[in-house]
Amino acid sequence: MMIRKANIAGKPVVTATQMLESMIKAPRPTRAECTDVANAVLDGTDAVMLSGETANGDYPTEAVQMMSKICVQAEGAIHYNELYQALHNSVLDTYGQMDTQEAITSSAVKTAIDINAKMIVVLTESGNTARLVSKFRPSMPVLVLTALGGTARQAEGFNKGVTARCMGSMIGTDSILFRATDLGKQFGWVKPGDNVVALHGMVEARSGSTNMLKVLTVE
């Protein structure tokens, strides 16, 4: 219930504390611990965090590998189109309407799903657009480009599915989007002919101005 409410409000959720506690002393977790981690992912958490397992446990590397494996398998069981519709409807039921920026990010995720886009690109100053895109849980990776290191760290550290990179400047939208598709190729996310959905502001390098949605084809 708490995770669900946070998802609707667009607040990042980190689930932590004693998630794989038995791995402090044992090389493998219990079945109950695996179930708890998987359920946290299915419930909508943005991140899961280990503590004692890696701080003073006997199997820190194995704990991280096991946590990652459980998360990947759990995410594979999510029906993202249904999840998007449920979140979209819940937001409208709770708040009555969306503001402009949230409506655009919601539309971007829906468009990406409908056209089978392989990546969503977000150009942002504050990181708010990245948070809102992540809120609607796209199945494809989200690449966030910003000129601010703090924005990049927060976007990648707290928002599900987000990878962030710093740019020297956010002036020159077309060249930045070209760089974004190039990064997508390097990461193995896209190839020539794939669709990419991009979000940015009509006014470059201004916080809170995201109002443009583009569909690009990777060359």
C-alpha positions as CSV (number, residue, x, y, z in Angstrom):
1,M,0.0,0.0,0.0
2,M,2.8,2.5,0.9
3,I,4.7,1.7,-2.3
4,R,1.5,2.0,-4.4
5,K,0.8,5.4,-2.9
6,A,4.3,6.6,-3.6
7,N,4.1,5.3,-7.2
8,I,0.9,7.3,-7.8
9,A,2.6,10.4,-6.3
10,G,5.7,9.9,-8.3
11,K,7.9,9.6,-5.3
12,P,11.0,7.3,-5.6
13,V,10.8,4.2,-3.3
14,V,13.8,2.4,-1.9
15,T,13.1,-0.9,-0.2
16,A,15.8,-1.9,2.3
17,T,16.8,-3.6,5.6
18,Q,17.4,-7.3,6.1
19,M,16.4,-8.2,2.5
20,L,19.0,-11.1,2.2
21,E,20.0,-11.2,5.9
22,S,20.9,-14.9,5.8
23,M,23.7,-14.1,3.3
24,I,25.7,-12.4,6.1
25,K,26.8,-15.9,7.0
26,A,25.5,-18.2,4.2
27,P,26.3,-18.2,0.5
28,R,22.7,-18.5,-0.6
29,P,19.5,-16.7,0.6
30,T,16.4,-18.4,2.0
31,R,13.4,-18.9,-0.3
32,A,11.4,-16.4,1.8
33,E,14.1,-13.7,1.3
34,C,14.0,-14.3,-2.5
35,T,10.3,-14.0,-2.4
36,D,10.4,-10.7,-0.4
37,V,12.9,-9.2,-2.9
38,A,10.8,-10.3,-5.9
39,N,7.6,-9.0,-4.3
40,A,9.2,-5.6,-3.7
41,V,10.0,-5.3,-7.4
42,L,6.5,-6.5,-8.4
43,D,4.9,-4.0,-5.9
44,G,6.7,-1.1,-7.7
45,T,9.8,-0.2,-5.7
46,D,12.4,1.9,-7.6
47,A,15.4,0.3,-5.9
48,V,16.3,-2.4,-3.4
49,M,19.3,-1.9,-1.0
50,L,21.5,-4.2,0.9
51,S,23.1,-3.2,4.2
52,G,24.7,-5.7,6.6
53,E,25.0,-8.3,3.8
54,T,27.6,-6.1,2.1
55,A,28.9,-4.0,5.0
56,N,30.1,-6.9,7.2
57,G,28.8,-10.1,5.6
58,D,30.9,-13.0,4.5
59,Y,29.5,-13.0,1.0
60,P,29.1,-9.4,-0.1
61,T,29.7,-10.0,-3.9
62,E,27.4,-13.0,-3.9
63,A,24.7,-11.0,-2.2
64,V,24.8,-8.3,-4.8
65,Q,24.8,-10.8,-7.6
66,M,21.9,-12.7,-6.1
67,M,19.9,-9.4,-5.5
68,S,20.5,-8.4,-9.2
69,K,19.4,-11.9,-10.4
70,I,16.2,-11.8,-8.4
71,C,15.3,-8.3,-9.6
72,V,15.9,-9.1,-13.3
73,Q,13.8,-12.2,-13.1
74,A,11.0,-10.4,-11.3
75,E,11.0,-7.5,-13.8
76,G,10.6,-10.1,-16.6
77,A,7.2,-11.1,-15.1
78,I,5.8,-7.5,-15.3
79,H,3.2,-6.7,-17.9
80,Y,4.3,-3.1,-18.6
81,N,1.4,-2.0,-20.8
82,E,-1.1,-3.1,-18.1
83,L,1.1,-1.4,-15.4
84,Y,1.1,1.8,-17.4
85,Q,-2.7,1.8,-17.7
86,A,-3.2,1.1,-14.0
87,L,-0.8,3.9,-13.0
88,H,-2.3,6.3,-15.4
89,N,-5.9,5.6,-14.2
90,S,-4.8,5.7,-10.6
91,V,-3.2,9.2,-11.0
92,L,-6.4,10.5,-12.6
93,D,-8.6,8.9,-10.0
94,T,-6.5,10.4,-7.2
95,Y,-5.8,13.9,-8.5
96,G,-8.5,14.4,-11.1
97,Q,-6.1,15.7,-13.7
98,M,-2.4,16.0,-14.6
99,D,-0.4,19.1,-15.0
100,T,1.2,19.8,-18.4
101,Q,4.6,18.2,-17.7
102,E,3.1,15.0,-16.2
103,A,0.6,14.7,-19.1
104,I,3.5,15.0,-21.7
105,T,5.7,12.4,-19.9
106,S,2.7,10.0,-19.6
107,S,2.0,10.4,-23.3
108,A,5.7,9.8,-24.0
109,V,5.7,6.5,-22.2
110,K,2.4,5.5,-23.9
111,T,3.8,6.4,-27.3
112,A,7.0,4.4,-26.6
113,I,4.9,1.4,-25.7
114,D,2.6,1.8,-28.8
115,I,5.4,2.1,-31.3
116,N,7.7,-0.4,-29.6
117,A,10.4,2.3,-29.1
118,K,13.7,0.9,-27.8
119,M,14.7,3.9,-25.7
120,I,13.3,7.1,-24.2
121,V,15.6,10.1,-24.1
122,V,15.0,12.9,-21.6
123,L,16.9,16.3,-21.7
124,T,16.5,17.9,-18.3
125,E,17.9,20.5,-16.0
126,S,16.1,19.8,-12.7
127,G,15.6,16.0,-13.2
128,N,11.8,16.3,-12.7
129,T,11.0,15.1,-16.2
130,A,13.2,12.0,-15.6
131,R,11.3,11.3,-12.3
132,L,7.9,11.6,-14.1
133,V,8.9,9.3,-16.9
134,S,10.1,6.7,-14.5
135,K,6.8,7.1,-12.6
136,F,4.9,5.6,-15.5
137,R,7.2,2.6,-15.5
138,P,8.3,2.2,-19.2
139,S,9.7,-1.2,-20.2
140,M,12.5,0.4,-22.3
141,P,15.6,2.1,-20.8
142,V,15.4,5.8,-20.1
143,L,18.5,7.9,-21.0
144,V,18.7,11.2,-19.1
145,L,21.0,13.9,-20.4
146,T,21.8,16.9,-18.2
147,A,24.5,19.5,-17.7
148,L,24.3,19.2,-13.9
149,G,26.2,16.4,-12.1
150,G,23.8,16.5,-9.1
151,T,20.8,16.0,-11.4
152,A,22.4,13.1,-13.1
153,R,23.3,11.4,-9.8
154,Q,19.8,11.8,-8.4
155,A,18.1,10.7,-11.6
156,E,20.1,7.5,-11.9
157,G,20.3,6.7,-8.2
158,F,16.7,7.0,-7.3
159,N,14.5,6.5,-10.4
160,K,13.7,3.0,-11.8
161,G,15.1,2.3,-15.3
162,V,17.1,5.5,-15.6
163,T,20.6,5.9,-16.9
164,A,22.0,9.4,-16.7
165,R,24.9,11.2,-18.4
166,C,26.3,14.7,-18.1
167,M,26.7,16.9,-21.1
168,G,28.9,20.0,-21.3
169,S,26.0,22.1,-22.4
170,M,22.2,21.6,-23.1
171,I,22.3,24.1,-25.9
172,G,21.7,22.6,-29.4
173,T,18.9,20.1,-29.0
174,D,19.4,18.3,-32.4
175,S,23.1,17.6,-31.7
176,I,22.3,16.4,-28.2
177,L,19.6,14.0,-29.5
178,F,22.1,12.7,-32.1
179,R,24.6,12.1,-29.2
180,A,21.8,10.3,-27.3
181,T,21.1,7.8,-30.1
182,D,24.9,7.3,-30.4
183,L,25.0,6.5,-26.6
184,G,22.1,4.1,-27.1
185,K,24.0,2.2,-29.7
186,Q,27.1,2.0,-27.4
187,F,24.9,0.6,-24.6
188,G,23.4,-1.9,-27.0
189,W,19.9,-0.6,-26.5
190,V,19.2,0.6,-30.1
191,K,20.3,-0.2,-33.7
192,P,19.6,1.5,-37.0
193,G,15.9,1.6,-37.8
194,D,14.7,1.5,-34.2
195,N,12.3,4.1,-32.8
196,V,13.3,6.4,-30.0
197,V,11.0,8.8,-28.0
198,A,12.6,12.1,-26.9
199,L,11.4,14.7,-24.4
200,H,12.8,18.2,-24.1
201,G,11.8,21.8,-23.8
202,M,11.0,24.3,-26.6
203,V,13.3,26.7,-24.7
204,E,16.8,25.1,-24.4
205,A,18.5,24.8,-21.0
206,R,15.6,26.1,-19.0
207,S,14.3,24.2,-15.9
208,G,10.6,23.3,-16.0
209,S,10.1,23.9,-19.7
210,T,9.6,20.3,-21.0
211,N,6.8,20.5,-23.5
212,M,8.1,18.7,-26.6
213,L,7.7,15.1,-27.6
214,K,9.6,13.7,-30.6
215,V,9.8,10.3,-32.2
216,L,13.2,9.7,-33.8
217,T,14.4,6.8,-36.0
218,V,18.0,5.7,-35.3
219,E,20.2,6.1,-38.4
